[in-house]
């Protein structure tokens, strides 16, 4: 799906332009013929430069690396400041002269009405969502539980395979599992300067803040503990504090 084929024409420019013409990234980046041009990507590009091919789109969408696009534009004499810090740009199939594309017609709704968070790549189930996996784009509508901030999903795990270009929904993700069934973990008790620990076997998988059953490897007794991180759980006051929090602690994989 990813088809970043930065054209060899970029090499034809002898050196990066200095003080280029300022341009802004379009809110709805689409192309009609599979040839992604500067005019498709930016407002403020005119003349023959608008037809300069930046990449080829193979399939319903293409994901372009923002840094390479910025470099291409600069070589062509245009300056995209990228003040929003965009890392990837999703380009979707569109149509010429504002007419609805065949795919858009099937949807029965206008494109580009709402700015939503989308996936910059396909993400397998269980994988942790990273900052570079997300991009803001325009769509006809947004899921009812669409996050307003990317931080709401960064560091969480995909519940199922997530498709590149799809709008982000909070139902797509969950707290990542830090303990798997059968793991040997350390269970701690801390209170008023007293600290005790034991080794146990997890009888269930758990995310941070989840309650799970743990079997003491020595006594074989089963206790209830709260997962606090990878390979760790707690009982006593600390466990109660974790459960009382409105939102569980999240360990983001960076």
Buried (B, 14 or more C-beta within 10 A) or exposed (E): BBBBBBBEEBEEBEEEBEEBBEBBBBEBBBBBEBBBBBBBBBEBBEEEBBEBBBBBBEEEBBBBBBEBBBBBBBBBBBBBEBEEEBBBBBBBBBBEEEEBBEEBEEEEEEBBEEBBBBBBBBBEEEBBBBBEBBBBBBBBBBBEEBBEEBEBBBBBBBEEEBBBBBBBBBEBBEBBBBBEEEBEBBBBBBEEEEEEEBEBBBBBBBBBBBBBBBBBEEEEEEBEBBBBBBBBBBBBEBBEEBEEEEEBBBBEEE
